[in-house]
Amino acid sequence: MKYFLLHFILTFATLTQAQQKFAQLDYLLPQANTYRLASGAPGHEYWQQQADYNIKVEIDENTKILTGKETITYHNNAPENLSFLWLQLDQNYFSKESASHQYNQNNIEEKMSPSSLLNLEPEFDGGHKITAVKDANGKNLPFTINQTMMRIDLPKPLPKGEKVIFQVEWWYNITNKQIQRGRSGYENFDDGNAIFCIAQFFPRMCKYYDTYGWQNKQFMGRGEFTLEFGNYLVEITVPQGHLVAATGTLTNETEVLDVAQKQRLHQARKEFTQPVTISTLEEANQRMAVLPVNEKKTWKFSAENVRDFAFASSRRFIWDAMNTELPNGKTAMAMSMWPKEGDCLWSKYSTKVIAHTLKWFSHYSVDYSYPVAWSIDGEMGMEYPMIAFNAGRCEADNTYSERAKYGHIGVIIHEIGHNFFPMIINSDERQWSWMDEGLTTFVQYLTEQHWERDYPAGRGPAYKIVDYMKSDPSTLSPIMTNSESAKQFGNNAYAKPATALNILRETIMGRELFDKAFKEYCNRWAFKTPTPADFFRTMEDVSAVDLDWFWRAWFFTTQPVDLSLNIVNHYQVDPKDPDKKYELAKENKQKAPKYISDIINQKAIEKTYSEIDTTLIDFYSRLDKSKPDQEKYKEYQQYLASMNESEKTTVNSEKHYYEISFENKGGLPMPLILDFVYEDDSIETKRIPAEIWRYDDSIVTKVFVTDKPIKQIILDPYLETADIDRSNNQYPPQEEIQRFDVFKQRQQRSENPMQRAAKAREIKP
């Protein structure tokens, strides 16, 4: 084995740069085994753990403290015994002692908000306060806390196929998301009420799986959550006037909803086109007008086969809902809650966007498996099973800008879309953010196109990644970089992988092959944990397209696409037919440029000697040298006699041969897509696969044969390849006018179009 590896390394080192770019990825990917097959599918011995939770939590609205108690049943399905367990304490990121205050950079800006200043010297006492860890019999279990991770040492190893039951009790100060920010917390309003969007609130089991063992990388704020599937029973105790939305199904509906709410919810379950309002704005105002009392109400939820749990609670909520028919014939409730500050957007869009997202994500990936999907106005963007915290607020006059509209729609599509990646296709977010963010962003783009013609998508099309791809290489990281180490995280984890998949779908594979392979990946790994290798291998396994060069270029490097159309040589066959040769020579002579002296001499020399004395004209003066003589005809006939019919056709062909040289200036190999614009203005598209670069990744030459002369050649005419420099993509070269701005002074923020129209009495806001 050692000899083989050494031989492989030495052999690979001798490959040319072009051959390396088209070499197979085997040496970069984990070796296939009985858990994960070479095809990219789960193996017959694939296993995963299960963690079931019974949780009781309570929110104190005055102190902003959450108190909780949970019973965890952990099933060990791994092929080995476990002597300890690891749990995630993500709230510890906000503790005073958190290492995040040391490793996160900060600086002084010219203008800084009060919250930014507070975060420079944190005073907030966050973090899980663990008050008890006990076994099923109430006996204390030893535990060790290391930053955002807690290890529980078991009294004896947990064997394969067995389970362990233990309890954890805790409390913590809920973060103010306007100050501490983060992925959950509360938002205060001037009326004294708050919206609570609560997540990462309970100690959660770390994932233990075949690829990494315990996934106990510390939570550093960016790399999200890697979790096990399980069943949840959760009781949430909140102030009496609150409405609660959560992961799962509400099991005590009759206890927590009033008669009108129950009737409206019953009607919403039968409505598939327009949302039904369950709790109105007027009712929310009434709840807010009542002084808070100490009375509590407990909402109970159950959820099966989910990897996490989150909830939202507030007396400020407006609530609507409607049912959604999914492609598989099943249904799921689409529901939204929001405060009056977002009513202009949320009442019009949110629930319909949820339904739309469930439909099209199911179409392109895997059937939605859960009974409900919630969108909650938490003025953020964050996702959990069956519930997402989204954004979208109105102007003071209840209007909104176009940017706010599409921002609202886009964030809901994205966060609800996360119900598929990673809530169903359960990738390791702590390690590979792109496997959930990138794939979700890609299907988000497809879903947006079904929402509205010419939807202003922010990510997905190849041309939208150009600015990132041509930025300073020192600011870039390969997609295959750990979440916490990736530079330009938004582009790295969201935009670039989404763009790469869109290029695969539209340019490399085609929609039919791509869609089949992508859906197969989703179905293979639904409710399982895929790795990048499983994705790469499945896409090739189902399509029969060798994509190793593409994965290497787009996912393992930071090289940009910069293809240049360098040299174009136009040829035609030199005719053997004497008459054609004569006509061609005469035509070329007419087209040939005139020498300057000859042009001037036409007027400067009134008459030559031979024009004055015609006796000087002889046989050679009168001879037309371009006109064939009889000997040429004889030679031509003998030449034809030696050929078959196809050869005769070729010899007399009037086809046009274009020898075109291309240069790969950026380093990333991509297909050559060309538009030939002919002299009659017709257009023909040519597509040359990226494998043309496999022998030489710097310069390649290709001959194209056409029936008509070409007047223009355009490289990448449909903006498919993310080429960072299009100035060298045309023949003949096309000059681009560079624009510069003339300004007098910075303009004040203008009214949005809805406000201007309302002022002009064209519409009512």
C-alpha positions in Angstrom: 0.0 0.0 0.0 2.8 2.5 0.9 4.5 1.7 -2.4 1.3 2.2 -4.3 0.7 5.6 -2.7 4.3 6.7 -3.3 4.0 5.6 -6.9 0.7 7.4 -7.3 2.1 10.7 -5.8 5.2 10.6 -8.0 3.1 9.8 -11.1 0.7 12.6 -10.4 3.6 15.0 -9.9 4.8 14.2 -13.4 1.5 15.0 -15.0 1.3 18.3 -16.9 -0.8 21.1 -15.5 -3.6 20.4 -17.9 -3.6 16.7 -17.1 -3.8 17.5 -13.4 -6.9 19.6 -14.0 -8.6 16.7 -15.7 -7.2 13.9 -13.4 -9.8 12.0 -11.4 -10.6 13.1 -7.9 -10.0 9.8 -6.2 -7.0 11.0 -4.3 -9.0 13.9 -2.8 -12.1 12.0 -1.8 -12.5 9.5 1.0 -12.3 5.9 0.0 -15.7 4.3 -0.6 -16.8 1.6 1.9 -19.9 -0.4 3.0 -21.3 2.8 4.7 -20.8 5.1 1.7 -20.6 3.5 -1.8 -18.5 4.5 -4.7 -21.7 5.4 -6.5 -22.4 8.1 -4.0 -25.3 6.1 -2.4 -25.6 5.0 1.3 -24.1 1.5 1.7 -25.9 -1.5 3.1 -24.2 -1.0 6.5 -24.9 2.8 6.6 -25.9 3.8 10.2 -26.8 6.9 12.1 -27.6 7.7 15.7 -30.9 8.8 17.1 -31.6 11.4 19.9 -35.1 11.8 21.3 -36.0 14.7 23.5 -38.7 15.4 26.1 -38.3 19.1 26.9 -40.1 21.6 29.2 -39.1 25.3 29.0 -40.5 28.5 30.4 -39.8 32.1 29.4 -39.9 34.9 32.0 -40.9 37.9 30.0 -39.7 40.4 32.6 -36.2 39.0 33.3 -35.8 37.6 29.8 -34.6 34.3 31.2 -35.3 30.9 29.8 -35.4 28.0 32.1 -35.5 24.4 30.9 -35.4 20.7 31.8 -35.0 17.9 29.3 -34.8 14.1 29.1 -32.7 12.8 26.3 -32.9 9.2 25.0 -29.8 8.5 23.0 -29.7 5.4 20.7 -26.3 4.1 19.8 -26.5 2.6 16.4 -22.8 2.9 15.7 -20.7 -0.2 15.3 -18.7 0.6 18.5 -19.2 1.3 22.2 -19.3 4.8 23.4 -17.7 5.7 26.8 -18.8 9.4 26.7 -21.3 11.7 25.0 -20.8 15.2 23.6 -23.6 17.9 23.7 -23.6 21.3 22.1 -24.1 24.4 24.3 -24.3 27.0 21.6 -25.5 29.8 23.9 -22.1 29.7 25.5 -20.9 31.7 22.5 -22.5 34.7 24.3 -21.0 34.1 27.7 -18.5 36.6 29.2 -15.8 33.9 29.1 -16.4 32.9 25.5 -13.3 32.6 23.4 -15.3 34.4 20.6 -14.3 37.7 22.2 -10.7 36.8 21.5 -10.7 35.2 18.1 -13.3 37.5 16.4 -11.7 40.6 14.9 -13.1 44.1 15.5 -12.1 47.6 14.7 -13.1 51.2 15.2 -15.1 52.7 12.4 -15.7 56.4 11.7 -19.3 55.9 12.8 -20.3 53.2 15.2 -23.7 52.2 16.7 -24.1 51.8 20.5 -24.5 48.0 20.1 -21.2 47.8 18.2 -19.5 49.7 21.1 -21.1 47.4 23.7 -19.8 44.4 21.8 -16.2 45.7 22.1 -16.4 45.1 25.9 -19.2 42.6 26.5 -21.1 42.9 29.7 -23.9 40.6 28.8 -23.8 37.4 30.9 -25.0 34.9 28.4 -24.4 31.1 28.1 -26.1 28.0 29.3 -26.0 27.7 33.1 -26.1 23.9 33.7 -27.7 23.2 37.1 -28.0 19.4 36.8 -27.0 16.4 34.7 -28.5 13.1 36.0 -29.1 9.6 34.8 -32.6 8.1 34.5 -32.6 7.2 38.2 -31.7 10.8 39.3 -28.1 10.0 40.0 -25.6 12.8 39.1 -23.5 12.2 36.0 -19.9 13.7 35.7 -19.6 16.3 33.0 -17.0 18.7 31.6 -17.8 21.9 29.7 -15.3 23.1 27.1 -16.5 26.4 25.7 -19.6 25.5 23.6 -19.3 21.7 24.1 -20.2 19.5 27.1 -18.9 16.0 27.6 -20.9 13.6 29.8 -18.9 10.6 31.1 -21.0 7.5 31.2 -20.6 5.1 34.2 -20.1 2.3 31.7 -19.7 2.2 27.9 -22.9 2.3 25.8 -22.9 -0.8 23.6 -24.0 -0.9 20.0 -27.8 -1.2 19.7 -28.4 0.1 23.2 -29.7 3.4 24.5 -29.1 5.7 27.4 -31.5 8.0 29.1 -30.3 11.1 31.0 -31.6 14.5 32.2 -30.2 18.0 31.9 -31.5 21.1 33.7 -30.4 24.6 32.7 -31.2 28.3 32.4 -29.8 31.3 30.4 -30.3 35.0 29.8 -31.9 35.3 26.4 -29.9 37.5 24.0 -31.1 40.8 22.7 -30.7 40.2 19.0 -30.5 44.0 18.4 -27.4 44.1 20.6 -25.8 40.7 20.8 -27.2 39.8 17.4 -26.9 36.0 16.8 -29.3 33.5 15.4 -32.1 33.8 18.0 -33.2 36.1 20.9 -35.8 38.7 21.6 -36.7 42.0 20.0 -38.0 44.8 22.1 -40.6 47.3 20.9 -41.6 50.8 22.2 -45.0 49.4 23.5 -43.1 47.3 26.1 -43.8 44.0 24.3 -41.2 41.8 22.7 -41.0 39.1 20.1 -39.1 36.0 21.2 -37.5 33.9 18.4 -35.9 31.1 20.4 -33.4 28.5 19.0 -30.3 26.7 20.2 -32.0 27.0 23.6 -31.5 23.4 24.8 -28.3 21.3 25.2 -28.4 19.2 22.0 -26.6 16.0 21.1 -23.5 16.4 18.9 -23.6 14.2 15.8 -21.6 11.0 15.8 -21.0 9.5 12.4 -18.8 7.3 10.3 -16.9 10.1 8.6 -15.7 12.3 11.5 -16.8 10.4 14.6 -18.0 13.1 17.1 -18.6 16.4 15.3 -17.6 18.5 18.3 -16.0 21.4 16.6 -16.6 24.5 18.7 -19.4 26.8 17.7 -17.6 30.0 16.5 -20.7 31.8 15.2 -20.6 31.0 11.5 -20.5 27.2 11.0 -24.1 26.2 11.8 -25.4 23.0 13.3 -24.7 19.3 12.8 -27.4 17.2 14.5 -29.1 13.8 14.8 -32.7 13.0 13.9 -35.1 12.2 16.7 -38.6 12.6 18.1 -39.5 15.6 20.2 -42.2 16.3 22.9 -41.9 19.9 23.9 -43.9 22.0 26.4 -43.4 25.7 26.2 -44.7 27.9 29.0 -45.1 31.6 28.2 -47.2 34.6 29.3 -51.0 34.2 29.0 -51.5 36.6 26.0 -48.8 35.1 23.8 -49.2 33.2 20.6 -46.6 30.5 19.9 -45.4 28.9 16.7 -43.0 26.0 16.8 -41.4 23.0 15.2 -44.0 20.2 15.0 -47.7 19.8 15.6 -49.6 21.6 18.3 -51.1 18.9 20.5 -53.2 20.9 22.9 -54.9 23.2 20.4 -58.2 23.2 22.4 -56.4 24.4 25.5 -54.5 27.3 24.1 -56.7 28.7 21.3 -59.9 30.5 21.7 -63.1 29.5 19.9 -62.6 32.0 17.0 -59.0 30.9 16.4 -59.9 27.3 16.4 -62.7 27.9 13.8 -60.5 29.9 11.6 -57.7 27.4 11.8 -60.2 24.7 10.8 -61.2 26.8 7.8 -57.6 27.4 6.9 -57.0 23.6 6.6 -59.5 23.5 3.8 -58.2 26.6 2.0 -55.6 26.1 -0.8 -55.6 29.5 -2.6 -55.9 32.4 -0.1 -54.7 32.5 3.5 -57.2 32.6 6.3 -56.4 35.1 9.1 -56.3 33.2 12.4 -55.5 36.2 14.6 -56.1 39.7 13.3 -54.2 42.9 13.7 -57.1 44.2 15.9 -56.8 41.2 18.2 -53.0 41.7 18.4 -53.6 45.3 19.4 -56.1 44.2 22.1 -53.6 41.7 23.6 -50.9 44.4 23.6 -53.3 46.9 25.3 -53.8 44.6 28.3 -51.2 45.0 31.0 -49.0 41.9 31.4 -50.0 39.6 34.3 -48.3 36.7 35.9 -50.6 34.1 34.4 -49.0 31.5 32.2 -50.1 29.2 29.4 -48.3 26.0 28.2 -48.2 25.1 24.5 -47.4 21.5 23.7 -45.8 20.3 20.5 -44.7 17.0 19.1 -42.4 16.4 16.1 -41.2 13.2 14.6 -37.9 12.5 12.8 -36.6 16.1 13.1 -33.0 17.2 13.8 -33.8 20.3 15.8 -36.5 22.4 17.5 -37.2 26.1 17.6 -40.2 28.3 18.5 -41.4 31.9 18.6 -43.7 33.6 21.1 -45.3 37.1 21.4 -48.6 38.8 22.1 -47.8 41.1 19.1 -48.3 38.4 16.5 -50.8 38.5 13.6 -51.4 35.0 12.3 -52.6 33.6 9.0 -52.5 30.1 7.3 -53.5 28.1 4.4 -53.1 24.5 3.2 -50.6 23.5 0.5 -50.9 20.6 -1.9 -47.6 19.0 -2.6 -46.4 17.3 -5.8 -46.8 13.9 -4.1 -50.5 14.5 -3.3 -49.9 15.1 0.4 -50.6 18.5 2.1 -48.8 20.7 4.5 -50.0 23.8 6.3 -48.3 27.1 5.4 -48.5 29.6 8.3 -47.1 33.0 9.2 -46.9 35.2 12.3 -45.8 38.8 12.2 -46.2 42.1 14.1 -48.0 45.2 12.8 -44.7 46.7 11.7 -44.5 44.2 8.9 -48.2 43.9 8.0 -47.9 45.6 4.5 -45.6 42.8 3.3 -46.4 39.8 5.4 -50.2 39.8 5.0 -49.7 39.9 1.2 -46.8 37.6 0.6 -45.4 35.4 3.4 -47.8 32.5 3.5 -48.2 32.3 -0.2 -44.4 32.3 -0.6 -44.2 29.4 1.9 -46.6 27.4 -0.2 -44.8 28.2 -3.4 -41.5 27.2 -1.9 -42.7 23.9 -0.6 -44.1 23.1 -4.0 -41.0 23.8 -6.1 -38.4 22.6 -3.6 -40.3 19.3 -3.5 -40.3 19.3 -7.3 -36.6 19.8 -7.7 -35.3 17.9 -4.6 -37.4 15.6 -2.3 -41.0 15.5 -1.1 -41.6 17.7 1.9 -42.3 15.3 4.8 -43.6 17.5 7.6 -47.2 18.7 8.4 -46.4 22.4 8.7 -44.0 25.2 7.7 -43.9 28.5 9.6 -42.5 31.9 8.6 -42.0 34.2 11.6 -41.1 37.9 11.5 -37.9 37.9 13.6 -36.3 40.6 11.4 -33.6 38.1 10.5 -33.0 35.1 8.3 -32.6 31.8 10.1 -34.0 28.3 9.6 -35.1 25.3 11.7 -37.3 22.3 11.0 -40.8 23.5 10.1 -40.1 27.1 11.2 -38.0 30.0 9.9 -37.3 33.4 11.3 -37.5 35.9 8.4 -37.4 39.7 7.7 -39.5 42.4 6.1 -40.7 45.6 7.7 -42.8 48.5 6.3 -42.1 52.2 6.2 -43.9 54.3 8.8 -46.7 55.1 6.3 -47.2 51.4 5.6 -45.5 51.4 2.2 -42.5 49.4 1.1 -39.7 49.7 -1.4 -39.2 47.3 -4.3 -36.0 46.2 -2.6 -37.9 45.4 0.6 -40.5 43.5 -1.3 -38.0 41.2 -3.0 -35.8 41.0 0.0 -38.9 39.7 2.0 -39.9 37.2 -0.7 -36.3 36.0 -1.2 -35.4 35.4 2.4 -38.6 33.4 3.0 -37.9 31.2 -0.1 -34.4 30.7 1.2 -35.1 30.0 4.8 -38.2 27.8 4.1 -36.1 26.1 1.5 -33.7 25.1 4.3 -36.4 22.6 5.4 -34.9 20.5 2.6 -31.2 21.3 3.0 -30.2 20.5 5.8 -33.4 19.6 7.7 -34.2 16.6 5.5 -31.0 16.1 3.6 -29.0 16.3 6.8 -25.5 17.6 5.8 -22.8 18.5 8.3 -23.2 22.3 8.5 -20.4 22.8 11.0 -17.9 21.4 8.4 -19.4 22.2 5.0 -21.7 25.3 4.9 -22.0 25.1 1.1 -23.8 21.8 1.3 -26.9 23.5 2.8 -26.4 27.2 2.0 -25.2 26.6 -1.6 -27.8 24.0 -2.5 -30.6 26.0 -0.9 -29.5 29.1 -2.8 -29.5 27.2 -6.0 -33.0 25.8 -5.6 -34.1 29.2 -4.3 -33.0 30.6 -7.7 -35.1 28.0 -9.6 -38.1 28.7 -7.3 -37.8 32.4 -7.8 -38.1 31.9 -11.5 -41.4 30.2 -11.0 -42.6 33.0 -8.8 -42.4 35.8 -11.3 -41.1 36.4 -14.9 -37.8 38.1 -14.8 -37.5 37.8 -11.0 -34.5 40.0 -9.9 -32.5 37.1 -8.4 -29.5 38.1 -6.5 -27.6 34.8 -6.8 -27.5 31.9 -9.2 -26.9 33.3 -12.8 -23.2 32.9 -13.8 -22.7 36.6 -14.6 -23.6 37.6 -11.1 -20.5 35.8 -9.6 -18.1 37.6 -11.9 -17.1 40.5 -9.5 -16.3 37.9 -6.8 -14.3 35.7 -9.1 -12.1 38.5 -10.3 -11.5 40.0 -6.8 -8.0 39.8 -5.2 -7.0 36.1 -4.9 -5.8 36.7 -1.4 -9.4 37.4 -0.3 -10.7 34.1 -1.8 -11.0 30.6 -0.4 -12.0 27.4 -2.2 -15.6 26.3 -1.6 -14.1 23.2 0.0 -13.0 25.2 3.0 -14.3 24.7 6.6 -17.1 27.1 7.4 -15.1 29.0 10.0 -12.1 29.6 7.8 -13.7 30.6 4.5 -13.1 34.2 3.3 -16.0 36.2 1.8 -18.4 33.7 3.4 -21.5 34.9 1.6 -20.0 34.4 -1.8 -18.1 31.3 -0.8 -20.9 29.3 0.8 -24.0 30.7 -1.0 -23.3 32.4 -4.3 -20.4 30.4 -5.8 -21.8 26.9 -5.2 -25.2 28.0 -6.4 -23.7 29.4 -9.5 -21.6 26.3 -10.1 -24.7 24.1 -9.9 -26.6 26.5 -12.3 -23.7 26.2 -14.8 -23.8 22.4 -14.5 -27.5 22.4 -15.2 -27.6 24.9 -18.1 -24.2 24.4 -19.8 -22.3 21.3 -18.8 -24.9 18.6 -18.3 -28.2 20.0 -19.5 -31.4 20.2 -17.5 -32.6 16.7 -18.1 -29.4 15.0 -16.9 -28.8 17.4 -14.1 -32.4 17.4 -12.7 -32.5 13.6 -12.6 -29.1 13.3 -10.9 -29.8 16.1 -8.4 -33.2 14.6 -7.4 -31.6 11.2 -7.0 -29.0 12.7 -4.7 -31.8 14.2 -2.6 -33.8 11.0 -2.5 -30.7 8.8 -1.6 -29.8 11.1 1.3 -33.2 12.1 2.6 -33.0 11.8 6.4 -29.4 10.7 6.2 -26.1 12.6 6.4 -24.3 13.1 3.0 -20.7 14.3 2.6 -19.3 16.3 -0.4 -18.0 13.0 -1.9 -21.5 11.5 -1.8 -22.8 14.5 -3.7 -20.0 14.5 -6.3 -20.2 10.8 -6.9 -24.0 10.6 -7.2 -24.1 13.4 -9.8 -21.7 11.4 -12.0 -23.2 8.0 -11.2 -26.7 9.0 -12.4 -25.6 11.2 -15.4 -22.6 9.3 -16.9 -20.9 12.7 -17.1 -17.3 12.8 -15.8 -17.4 15.9 -13.7 -14.1 15.5 -11.7 -12.5 18.4 -13.6 -15.5 20.6 -12.7 -15.5 19.8 -9.0 -11.8 20.4 -8.8 -12.0 23.7 -10.7 -15.0 25.2 -9.0 -14.9 23.6 -5.5 -11.2 23.0 -4.8 -9.6 26.1 -6.4 -10.2 29.9 -6.5 -9.2 30.3 -10.2 -11.5 32.4 -12.2 -12.9 31.9 -15.7 -11.2 34.1 -18.3 -11.4 32.7 -21.8 -10.0 34.8 -24.7 -10.8 34.6 -28.4 -7.3 35.2 -29.6 -6.7 34.5 -33.3 -9.1 33.9 -36.2 -7.8 32.7 -39.5 -10.2 32.4 -42.4 -9.5 29.8 -45.1 -11.0 28.3 -48.2 -9.9 25.5 -50.4 -7.7 26.6 -53.2 -9.8 25.6 -56.3 -8.3 23.3 -58.9 -10.9 24.2 -61.5 -9.1 26.6 -63.9 -12.2 28.7 -64.5 -12.9 29.1 -60.7 -9.3 29.8 -60.1 -9.4 32.6 -62.7 -12.6 34.2 -61.3 -11.2 34.0 -57.8 -7.9 35.7 -58.9 -9.8 38.4 -60.6 -12.1 39.0 -57.6 -9.1 39.1 -55.3 -7.3 41.5 -57.5 -10.3 43.9 -57.4 -10.5 43.6 -53.6 -6.7 43.9 -53.0 -5.5 47.2 -51.6 -3.7 49.6 -53.9 -0.1 50.6 -53.4 0.2 54.3 -52.6 2.6 55.0 -55.5 0.3 53.3 -58.0 -2.6 55.4 -56.8 -0.7 58.7 -57.1 0.9 57.7 -60.4 -2.5 57.3 -62.0 -2.7 61.1 -62.1 0.9 62.1 -61.7 2.1 60.2 -64.8 -0.1 61.5 -67.7 1.1 58.8 -70.2 3.7 56.1 -70.1 6.2 55.5 -72.9 4.3 52.3 -74.1 1.0 54.3 -74.1 2.7 56.9 -76.3 4.5 54.5 -78.6 2.2 51.5 -79.1 4.9 49.7 -81.1 6.4 48.7 -77.8 3.4 46.5 -77.0 4.1 42.8 -77.7 2.7 39.4 -77.0 3.5 39.5 -73.2 2.0 42.9 -72.8 -1.3 41.6 -74.1 -1.2 38.3 -72.2 -3.7 37.8 -69.4 -1.6 35.9 -66.9 -4.5 34.9 -64.7 -6.5 33.3 -67.5 -5.9 29.5 -67.7 -4.5 28.0 -70.9 -5.5 24.7 -72.4 -2.7 22.9 -70.6 -4.3 23.8 -67.2 -7.6 22.2 -68.3 -5.8 19.0 -69.2 -4.0 18.9 -65.9 -7.3 19.5 -64.1 -9.1 16.7 -65.9 -6.3 14.2 -65.1 -6.4 15.4 -61.5 -10.2 14.7 -61.2 -9.8 11.2 -62.9 -7.7 10.1 -60.0 -10.4 10.9 -57.3 -13.6 9.4 -56.1 -16.8 11.4 -55.9 -16.4 12.6 -52.3 -12.9 13.7 -52.9 -14.0 15.6 -56.0 -16.6 17.4 -53.9 -14.0 18.4 -51.3 -11.6 19.7 -53.9 -14.3 22.0 -55.3 -15.8 23.0 -52.0 -16.7 26.6 -51.3 -17.0 26.0 -47.6 -15.3 28.4 -45.2 -12.7 27.1 -42.7 -12.1 29.2 -39.5 -9.1 28.3 -37.5 -9.6 29.9 -34.1 -7.2 30.1 -31.2 -8.5 30.4 -27.6 -6.5 31.3 -24.5 -7.4 30.3 -20.9 -6.1 33.3 -19.1 -7.9 32.7 -15.8 -6.9 29.0 -15.4 -10.3 27.5 -14.8 -11.2 25.3 -17.8 -14.7 25.7 -19.2 -16.6 24.8 -22.3 -16.2 27.1 -25.3 -19.7 28.5 -26.3 -19.6 30.4 -29.5 -22.2 32.3 -31.6 -21.3 32.6 -35.3 -23.1 35.6 -36.9 -23.1 35.1 -40.6 -23.1 37.8 -43.3 -26.8 37.1 -43.8 -27.4 37.9 -40.1 -28.3 34.3 -39.2 -26.8 32.9 -36.0 -25.4 29.5 -35.2 -24.3 28.4 -31.7 -21.4 26.0 -31.3 -20.6 24.2 -28.0 -17.2 22.7 -27.4 -16.8 20.7 -24.1 -14.3 21.7 -21.5 -12.3 18.6 -22.3 -10.7 20.4 -25.2 -8.3 21.8 -22.5 -7.2 18.4 -21.3 -3.9 18.4 -23.1 -3.1 22.1 -22.9 -4.9 24.3 -20.4 -3.4 27.6 -21.7 -4.0 27.7 -25.5 -6.1 25.5 -27.8 -6.9 25.8 -31.5 -10.1 24.5 -33.2 -11.2 24.6 -36.8 -14.8 25.3 -37.7 -16.3 24.6 -41.1 -19.2 26.7 -42.3 -21.2 27.1 -45.5 -21.4 30.8 -45.2 -18.9 33.5 -44.3 -18.9 34.8 -40.7 -18.9 38.4 -40.0 -18.8 38.2 -36.2 -17.8 35.6 -33.5 -19.0 35.9 -29.9 -17.5 33.8 -27.1 -19.8 33.0 -24.2 -22.7 34.9 -25.8 -25.3 33.9 -23.2 -23.2 34.7 -20.1 -23.0 31.0 -19.1 -19.4 30.7 -17.9 -18.9 33.6 -15.4 -16.1 34.9 -17.6 -14.5 37.8 -15.7 -13.3 39.8 -18.8 -15.5 40.0 -21.8 -13.4 42.5 -23.6 -11.6 39.7 -25.4 -14.7 37.6 -26.3 -15.5 39.0 -29.7 -14.1 38.9 -33.3 -13.6 41.4 -34.6 -12.9 43.1 -31.3 -15.7 45.3 -30.1 -15.0 48.6 -28.3 -16.9 49.1 -25.0 -17.6 52.7 -24.0 -16.4 53.3 -20.5 -18.8 55.6 -18.5 -17.8 57.9 -15.7 -20.1 59.7 -13.3 -20.5 63.5 -12.8 -22.1 64.5 -9.5 -22.5 67.6 -7.5 -23.2 66.3 -4.0 -24.6 63.3 -2.2 -28.4 63.1 -2.6 -30.7 62.6 0.3 -32.6 59.3 0.5 -35.5 59.5 -1.9 -39.1 58.4 -1.4 -40.0 54.9 -2.6 -42.2 54.6 -5.7 -45.3 53.7 -3.5 -44.9 56.9 -1.5 -44.5 59.0 -4.6 -47.5 57.4 -6.2 -49.6 57.9 -3.0 -48.6 61.5 -2.9 -49.7 61.9 -6.5 -53.0 60.2 -5.4 -52.5 57.5 -8.0 -52.8 54.7 -5.3 -53.5 54.5 -1.7 -50.7 53.2 0.5 
